[in-house]
């Protein structure tokens, strides 16, 4: 009983020391590159012969709890050289999908010469927010010239290129070249004359083949005068 109590007391003393001897930092958050970088540091403490650490990645969406996700860039446990007194390890993760926040969780271990754990700690970094990276096709305007010439203005308000897509206009299905993020294009077609009071509609990606940030702004309706 006395031995167990002494061990428990020793662990209570070591745990704060271990936590103060380790840190994990978000060193770069790059939404445009869909990437984040993290750095973990740990200092050698009394009784430890080696230091070990392991990264894992957690993601969080609005309204959902944090959860661990796969991150091949992080790998498994990494062990410092025995002569090392401060161990620093950096990892970069890419291909992050938004909208989500990402953080690193790092487990630290200090082990003695026999491989037994002297102390351990588990710390989290600050979060890196990644927006929704998908394209977003938006019909900005629709006009009719001379009663039979239809002109639609379509834009990509998302964060990635749209790829080639279709646009329905004046009873036709037209193929529109790729739109870069922030790019817009006029699409024209000749069609039947629009009678006063009649409604005409232009729709980008009418079959919903493009995975977009929002599908609610793909159409524009105009009443003829």
N, C-alpha and C positions, 0 to 999 in steps of 0.2 A: 504493500500500500504506500509506504514512504517513498519507494523508488518511483512508482507511478506518479505520485504527487510532484516529485522533483522534476520528472520529465515534462509533465504538463506545465509546470512553472517556467521551465526553460523554454518551452515552445512559445509561451505567451510573451517572453522577452525577445525571442528571435523574430517572431512574426512582424512586429512594427519595424524592426531593424531591416528585415528583408524588403518590406514595402518601400521604405525610404531609400533603399539601395537600388531600386529599379524604377524605370519610367518607360512609357510608350507615348509617342508623339505623332500627330498627323503633320507631316512635313510638306506635303503638296496635295492640293485638291484641284483637279483639272477637268472641269465639265466638258470643255471643248474636245479634249482627248479621251474622254470617258475613262479617266484614270485617277488613281490616288496613290500616294506614297506614305509609308509609315516607318518610323525608326524606334527601335527598342534598345534600351541601355540597362546594363546591370553592373554593379561593382561587387568585387569579392568581399565576403564577410568572414568573420572569425570562424574557424573550424571547417571551412569549405576548401576543397582541393580543385574543384571544377565548377564552371557555371554552364547552365543549359537554358535554352528558351525555345518556345514554340509559338508561332503566329497562327491565328485563325481569323476568319472574316465573318462579320455579322452585317445583316441588312435590315432596314426598317422602312416600311411604307406607312403613310399616314393612316391612322386608324388600326394598325396591326402591330403586334409585338416584335421586338428584335428577334431575329432567328439566324442561326449559323448557316452559311452557304459555302459551297465548294470554291476553293481558290487555289488552283494548281501552282501558282507562283509562290505560295507560302511554304509548301512542303511540310516536312515533319520537324522533329527535334533537331536543334543545332547546338553543338557543344564547343565551347571556347577552349583554346589551348591552355594547358595547366599553368603556364607562366603569365597568362593574361590577368590583369587586375581590374580592367574595365572592358566589358564586352559590348560592342555596338553592332547591331545588325539592322539593315534597311531592306525593305521589300516594297516593290511596286506592283500594283494590281491593275489590270486593264479590262477592256470590254465590259465596263460596268453599265448596267441597264437602269434607266430611270423611269418614272420618278421614284427615287429611293435615296435614303441616307446609308452610308457605309462607315463602319468603324473596325479597327483592329482590336482583337483581344489577345493578349500575350500571357502565356504561363511561364513563369520563371522558376528555376530550381537551382539550389546550391547543394552539391553533393560532396561527401568526404572521399578519402582515398579508396574506400571500399565500395563506393557507389551508393551509399545510403544517403537519403535526403536529410540535409541539415536544416534547410529552410525552403519555403516556397512562397510565391505571390502570384496573384492574377490581376492584371490591370487592363483598362480599356483606354483607347485613344479618343480624341474628339471626333465628331462625325464629319464626313464629307458628303455634301448634298449633290446629287446628280439629277438634272431635270429630265423630262421625257425627251429622249433623243430622236424620236420618230419624226418623219415628215408630216406636214399638215397642209393639204390642199384646201384653198379657200377661194370661192367665187366672190370677187370684190365688186364687180359691176356687170351690167348687161344693158346693151342699147340696140336700137334698130334704126338703120339709116335707109331712107328712101322706101320704107315700108317692107322691104324684102331682104335687106342685108343685115345680118345679125352679128354683133361683136360682143364677145365675152372677155372679161379680164380675170384671169386666174393667177393665183400666187401660191407660193410654198412658204408658209409662215412657221414651219417646223425647224428642226436642228440638223436634219440630214437630207440628202437629195431624194427626190420623189421617185426617180426612175420614170420610164415611159408609162403614160397612163391614157385613158380614154376620157373624152368629154362629149356629152350629148348636147346638141345644139341644133335648133331649127329642124328637128326630126331626123337628124343625122348623128352618127357616132364617129367622132373624129379622133385621130391619134395625135397626142401632144408629146413632144420631146421632153426629156428629163428637165426638171426644174431644180436648181441649186437652192439651198436655204436662203430665204430673202428675195429670191428672184420671182418676177412676175412676167406674164406673157399675154398678148392679145390673140384671141382665137376667133377667126371669122368664118362665116358660112352664109351662103344664099339659101333662102327658103321661101315658103309661101307667105303671102302678104298677111300681116297681122291686123285683124279687124278691131275697131275700137271696142274697148271693154274686154277683149280676149286676153287671157293670161298665157305668157310664154315662160319657159323655164330652161335654164342651163344647169347641168349637173356634171361635176368632175368625178371621175371614178364611179360611174353609176352602178357597177357590179360589186363595189367594195372589195376590189382586188388588192388595193394598197393598204398596208397596215399603218394607220394614221393615229396621230395624237387625239384627234377629234373628228367625228363624222358629221357633226351638226352644222358645219359651215360649208359643205360641198356644193350647195345649190343656191341659185339666185332666181327669183321670180319677178317678172315685170308685167304690168298691165298696159296694154296698148292704148294709145289715145287717138 
